[in-house]
Amino acid sequence: MPKYSYLILLSALALVCACAPAVTNTPVNKQIFVLPVEKGEIEPNSCARAAAIIPPNEPASIVAARREQAKAILAKMTDEQKTGQIFVVGVGGLNEEESQEVFPTALNFRQKRNLKKYSVGGVIFFGGNIINDAQVSTYISKLQSRSKLPLFIAVDEEGGIVSRLGKNPQISVTTFPPMKDIGATRSPQIAFEAGRTIARDISKLGFNLDFAPVADIVTNPANTIIAGKGRSFSTEPEVACAMIPQFVSGMQGQNVSATLKHFPGHGDTTADTHLGRVYSDADLQRLLSVELLPFKAGITAGADFVMISHISLPKITGSDDPASMSRQIIQDVLRGYLGFNGIIISDDMVMEAVTKHYTPAEAAVKAFEAGSDMLIVKINFIPAYNGVLEAVKSGKIRRERLDESVLKILELKLKRGIIK
């Protein structure tokens, strides 16, 4: 790929974090991703072009060998361990049985105990868990060392306002403008450099999964959760379709998994699923012709994950249930129409679009039955875990269904070198 001279400038010194006196903070030089003045050019029909690309396939022998290795690991796992693998838990959530959100910054005895007992598939870091480079690297290393199966170590590092690492002045990762500004350059190469640089920086700290990029198209100017924060590449499908595959390729070229979110599109809504139910008036034809185009482009580029949102689409599902609990959205649309074969992960199951209407166990079982492979449960994950485990043991969830998802998880961990 051609090199660009616009990438990095040095910025001001960082501030000392008063909330963690046991940790010594050393000022770091922050790098800033600087955009060019000149605008690029989006090729016509970029959505159709992206959907038609055939990504390079791994040799069949490598894929088959990895599957056999994953099957061998799966065969030795208990129902309890398999159930644990479908959960990505907030590192504060590992402090269960405390249900309130907490922000530990180092491994403690509860986390050690629960890593061993529940064998979760991954953890997610939030801003309060992050102090500086040495602290977060050590924390991740200790989490991995205490887990029987290596973990997905996840973070929301989108660029712009949703940057758990980039916004911290003590963390030496590159600071990015909102993806809206990246999209405005109309240069797919810049999107590639953004994905590559984010992945390069966070992988040095131990992260192997980024919940980015946002593949939503902002079609409603009243949208606050996406448009109001500049998280989407564009209001134009053709621009998003050009940017997203390049971002995914740049990120996964650094061996960090990318996640397309928030399926099937959060850009036409006006409310926030963190606060309650959110409805989309879209029917299937509308989704296929607008909202789903960037997701298809990212899927064709080989994105490892797709994140299912909690928006409700009654014109498609016939109910108020969120997309995260809908077989029509997950199985028919994402697996069927879009042909996605990777890992489907829910948005955080403790958002109020879920918690106001379902118990943790009900929500987890419904989401898994609908077709999700993994569930994010930031806090209070034990009731959700118990609900899925009981459903497996009772036969409500077939063991073959659980094995199918866990096999996908193990294969990706092997592919990305998380399991050596």
C-alpha positions in Angstrom: 0.0 0.0 0.0 1.3 3.5 -0.7 2.6 5.5 2.3 1.2 8.8 3.5 3.1 11.5 5.2 0.0 12.9 7.0 -0.3 10.2 9.7 1.4 11.3 12.8 2.1 14.5 14.8 3.2 14.7 18.5 0.9 16.3 21.0 0.9 17.7 24.5 1.9 15.9 27.6 -0.6 13.8 29.5 -2.2 14.6 32.9 -1.7 12.5 36.0 -4.7 10.4 37.0 -5.7 11.2 40.6 -8.0 8.2 40.8 -5.3 5.6 41.1 -2.5 6.8 43.5 -0.8 3.4 43.6 0.1 3.7 39.9 2.8 6.1 38.8 1.8 7.8 35.6 4.5 8.9 33.2 3.7 11.5 30.5 3.6 10.0 27.1 3.8 11.4 23.6 0.5 11.0 22.0 0.3 10.5 18.2 -2.5 12.2 16.3 -3.9 10.9 13.1 -3.9 14.0 10.8 -6.2 14.1 7.8 -5.1 15.5 4.4 -6.6 18.7 3.0 -7.1 17.1 -0.4 -10.3 15.0 -0.9 -10.2 11.6 -2.4 -12.6 10.1 -4.9 -15.2 7.4 -4.3 -15.6 5.0 -7.2 -19.1 4.7 -8.7 -21.2 1.8 -7.5 -18.8 1.1 -4.6 -21.5 -1.0 -2.7 -21.9 -3.3 -5.7 -18.2 -3.5 -6.3 -17.5 -4.3 -2.6 -20.2 -7.0 -2.5 -18.7 -8.6 -5.6 -15.2 -8.9 -4.3 -14.0 -12.4 -3.7 -11.5 -12.2 -0.8 -8.4 -14.4 -0.9 -9.1 -17.8 0.8 -6.8 -19.6 3.0 -5.6 -23.0 1.7 -8.2 -25.7 2.4 -5.6 -27.8 4.2 -4.9 -25.0 6.7 -8.7 -24.5 7.4 -9.3 -28.2 7.8 -6.3 -28.6 10.2 -7.5 -25.7 12.3 -11.0 -27.2 12.5 -9.7 -30.5 13.6 -7.6 -28.8 16.3 -10.7 -26.9 17.4 -12.7 -30.1 17.5 -10.1 -31.8 19.6 -10.3 -28.9 22.2 -14.1 -28.9 22.1 -14.2 -32.7 22.8 -12.5 -32.2 26.1 -14.7 -29.4 27.3 -17.5 -29.7 29.8 -21.0 -28.1 29.3 -19.9 -25.5 31.9 -16.8 -24.6 30.0 -18.6 -24.4 26.7 -21.3 -22.2 28.1 -18.6 -19.8 29.5 -17.0 -19.5 26.1 -20.0 -17.7 24.7 -19.7 -14.8 27.1 -17.7 -11.6 26.8 -17.8 -10.1 30.3 -16.7 -6.7 31.5 -13.5 -7.0 33.6 -15.5 -5.3 36.4 -18.2 -8.0 35.8 -15.7 -10.6 36.7 -16.0 -9.3 40.3 -19.3 -11.1 40.6 -21.2 -11.7 42.8 -21.2 -7.9 42.8 -23.9 -6.8 40.3 -23.0 -3.1 40.3 -20.5 -1.8 37.7 -17.0 -1.5 39.1 -13.8 -0.6 37.4 -10.9 -2.7 38.7 -7.5 -1.8 37.4 -5.6 -5.0 38.4 -6.4 -8.6 38.8 -8.1 -9.5 42.1 -9.1 -12.7 43.8 -12.7 -12.6 42.7 -11.6 -12.4 39.1 -9.1 -15.2 39.5 -11.8 -17.4 41.0 -14.4 -16.6 38.4 -12.0 -17.0 35.4 -11.4 -20.5 36.7 -15.0 -21.3 37.6 -16.8 -19.9 34.5 -14.2 -20.1 31.7 -15.5 -17.0 29.9 -14.7 -16.6 26.3 -13.5 -13.0 26.6 -13.4 -9.8 28.6 -14.0 -6.2 27.6 -12.2 -3.2 29.0 -13.8 0.2 29.6 -12.3 3.6 30.3 -12.3 3.1 34.1 -10.2 -0.1 33.8 -7.4 1.7 32.0 -4.7 3.9 33.6 -1.5 3.7 31.5 0.4 1.4 29.2 2.2 -0.7 31.8 -0.9 -1.1 33.9 -3.2 -2.3 31.1 -0.5 -4.6 29.6 0.1 -6.2 32.9 -3.6 -6.6 33.7 -4.2 -8.3 30.3 -1.2 -10.6 30.7 -2.4 -11.7 34.1 -6.0 -12.2 32.9 -4.6 -14.4 30.1 -2.4 -16.4 32.4 -5.3 -17.2 34.7 -7.6 -18.4 32.0 -7.6 -22.0 31.0 -8.5 -21.1 27.4 -7.0 -17.8 26.1 -9.4 -14.9 26.1 -10.7 -12.5 23.5 -9.5 -9.2 25.0 -11.9 -6.6 23.6 -12.3 -2.8 23.6 -14.4 -0.2 21.9 -11.8 1.7 20.0 -13.7 3.3 17.1 -11.8 6.6 16.9 -13.4 9.9 17.9 -15.6 10.0 21.0 -15.8 6.2 21.5 -12.1 5.6 22.1 -11.4 3.9 25.5 -7.6 4.1 24.9 -7.2 7.0 22.6 -9.0 9.4 24.9 -6.7 8.5 27.8 -3.7 10.8 27.9 -1.6 8.2 29.6 -2.0 5.6 26.9 0.4 5.8 23.9 -2.0 4.9 21.2 -2.8 7.2 18.3 -5.7 9.6 18.7 -8.2 9.7 15.9 -10.9 12.1 14.7 -14.4 10.8 14.4 -15.0 8.3 11.6 -17.4 10.9 10.1 -14.2 13.0 9.4 -12.4 9.9 7.9 -15.4 9.4 5.6 -15.4 13.0 4.6 -12.0 12.6 3.1 -13.6 10.2 0.6 -10.3 8.3 0.6 -10.6 4.5 1.2 -6.8 4.4 1.7 -7.2 6.7 4.8 -9.8 4.3 6.2 -7.3 1.4 5.7 -4.6 3.4 7.5 -7.0 4.1 10.4 -7.9 0.4 10.8 -4.3 -0.6 10.5 -3.0 2.0 13.0 -5.7 1.3 15.6 -5.0 -2.4 15.5 -1.2 -2.0 15.6 -1.4 0.3 18.6 -4.0 -1.7 20.7 -2.4 -5.1 19.9 0.9 -3.9 21.5 -1.1 -3.6 24.7 -2.6 -7.1 24.4 -6.0 -6.4 22.8 -7.0 -8.8 20.1 -10.7 -7.8 19.4 -12.0 -4.3 18.6 -15.7 -3.5 18.5 -15.3 -1.4 15.4 -16.0 -0.2 12.8 -19.5 1.3 13.0 -21.2 0.2 9.8 -24.3 2.2 10.3 -25.4 4.8 7.7 -26.9 7.9 9.2 -30.1 8.5 7.4 -32.0 10.3 10.2 -30.5 13.7 11.1 -32.3 13.4 14.5 -30.2 10.4 15.4 -28.1 11.1 18.5 -26.3 7.8 19.4 -24.6 7.6 16.0 -24.9 10.8 14.0 -24.7 13.1 17.1 -21.3 11.6 17.9 -19.8 11.3 14.4 -19.4 7.6 14.7 -20.6 6.7 11.2 -18.4 7.0 8.1 -21.2 8.7 6.1 -24.8 9.5 5.3 -24.1 8.0 1.9 -24.1 4.2 1.4 -21.5 4.4 -1.4 -19.0 6.2 0.9 -19.6 3.8 3.7 -19.2 0.8 1.3 -15.9 2.1 0.1 -14.5 2.9 3.6 -15.6 -0.1 5.7 -13.9 -2.9 3.8 -10.6 -1.0 3.8 -10.9 -0.4 7.6 -11.6 -4.1 8.2 -8.6 -5.1 6.0 -6.3 -2.7 7.7 -7.3 -3.9 11.1 -7.3 -7.6 10.5 -4.1 -7.4 8.6 -2.6 -6.7 12.1 -4.3 -9.8 13.4 -6.9 -7.9 15.5 -10.5 -9.0 14.8 -12.9 -6.3 13.5 -16.6 -6.1 14.4 -19.3 -4.6 12.1 -21.9 -2.9 14.2 -24.8 -2.2 15.0 -26.6 -4.7 12.8 -29.0 -4.3 11.0 -28.4 -0.5 11.2 -28.8 2.1 14.0 -28.6 5.2 11.8 -32.3 5.6 11.1 -33.4 5.6 14.8 -33.9 8.5 17.2 -33.5 6.9 20.6 -30.8 5.1 22.5 -30.9 1.4 23.4 -28.9 2.1 26.5 -32.0 3.8 27.8 -34.9 1.7 26.6 -36.6 0.2 23.5 -35.7 1.7 20.2 -37.8 1.1 17.1 -37.0 1.1 13.4 -39.7 1.5 10.8 -37.7 -0.3 8.2 -39.0 -3.3 6.3 -36.7 -5.9 4.7 -36.6 -4.2 1.3 -35.5 -1.0 2.9 -32.7 -2.7 4.8 -31.5 -4.6 1.8 -31.4 -1.4 -0.3 -29.8 1.0 2.2 -28.8 -0.1 5.8 -27.3 -3.5 5.0 -25.1 -2.4 2.1 -22.1 -1.4 4.2 -22.5 -4.6 6.3 -22.4 -6.7 3.2 -19.3 -4.8 2.1 -17.6 -5.5 5.4 -18.6 -9.2 5.4 -17.2 -9.6 1.9 -13.9 -8.1 3.2 -13.8 -10.9 5.8 -14.9 -9.2 9.1 -14.5 -11.7 11.9 -17.5 -10.4 14.0 -20.9 -8.8 13.4 -22.5 -7.2 16.5 -26.3 -7.4 16.7 -28.1 -4.3 18.1 -31.1 -4.2 20.4 -33.3 -2.1 18.1 -36.8 -3.5 17.4 -38.0 -3.9 13.8 -41.7 -5.0 14.1 -42.3 -4.7 10.3 -39.8 -7.6 9.9 -40.1 -9.6 13.1 -43.8 -9.0 13.9 -42.9 -8.3 17.6 -41.2 -5.8 20.0 -38.4 -8.2 20.6 -35.0 -6.6 19.8 -32.9 -7.7 16.8 -30.6 -9.5 19.2 -33.4 -11.9 20.0 -34.8 -12.3 16.5 -34.3 -15.4 14.4 -35.6 -13.5 11.4 -32.9 -10.8 11.7 -30.0 -13.1 12.7 -30.7 -16.3 10.8 -32.7 -15.2 7.8 -31.1 -11.8 7.1 -27.6 -11.9 8.4 -26.8 -15.6 7.9 -29.2 -16.0 4.9 -29.3 -12.9 2.8 -25.9 -11.6 3.7 -24.1 -15.0 3.9 -22.2 -14.2 7.1 -20.4 -17.2 8.5 -18.3 -15.6 11.2 -19.1 -14.9 14.9 -22.3 -13.1 15.7 -22.1 -11.2 19.0 -24.8 -9.3 20.8 -24.5 -5.7 21.9 -24.2 -5.4 25.7 -27.1 -7.3 27.3 -27.4 -5.0 30.2 -28.7 -2.1 28.1 -32.1 -1.0 29.2 -33.7 -2.0 25.9 -33.1 -5.5 27.3 -33.1 -5.2 31.1 -36.5 -3.4 31.3 -38.2 -6.3 29.6 -36.3 -9.5 30.3 -34.4 -11.1 33.2 -30.7 -11.8 32.5 -31.4 -15.5 32.1 -34.4 -14.9 29.7 -32.4 -12.5 27.6 -29.3 -14.7 27.3 -31.3 -17.8 26.4 -33.5 -15.9 23.8 -30.5 -14.2 22.2 -28.6 -17.5 21.9 -31.6 -19.4 20.6 -32.1 -16.7 18.0 -28.6 -17.4 16.6 -26.0 -15.3 18.4 -22.7 -17.1 19.0 -21.5 -14.8 21.8 -23.1 -12.4 24.3 -21.6 -9.3 25.8 -22.7 -9.0 29.5 -20.8 -6.2 31.1 -22.0 -6.9 34.6 -24.2 -9.4 36.5 -23.2 -12.2 34.0 -23.7 -15.2 36.4 -27.5 -15.2 36.1 -27.2 -15.1 32.3 -24.6 -17.9 32.4 -26.7 -20.0 34.6 -29.7 -19.5 32.4 -27.9 -20.7 29.3 -26.3 -23.6 31.2 -29.7 -24.8 32.6 -31.2 -24.5 29.1 -28.5 -26.7 27.7 -28.8 -29.3 30.5 -32.6 -29.4 30.1 -32.5 -29.8 26.3 -34.1 -26.4 25.6 -30.8 -25.5 23.9 -29.4 -28.5 22.0 -25.8 -29.4 22.8 -25.1 -29.5 19.1 -26.2 -25.8 18.9 -23.8 -24.8 21.7 -21.0 -26.9 20.1 -21.6 -25.1 16.8 -20.9 -21.6 18.3 -18.1 -22.7 20.5 -16.4 -24.4 17.6 -16.5 -21.0 15.7 -15.0 -19.3 18.7 -12.2 -21.8 19.0 -11.4 -21.7 15.3 -11.1 -17.9 15.3 -8.9 -18.0 18.4 -6.7 -20.4 16.6 -6.7 -18.4 13.4 -5.7 -15.2 15.2 -3.1 -16.9 17.3 -4.9 -16.3 20.6 -4.8 -20.1 21.2 -1.3 -21.2 20.3 
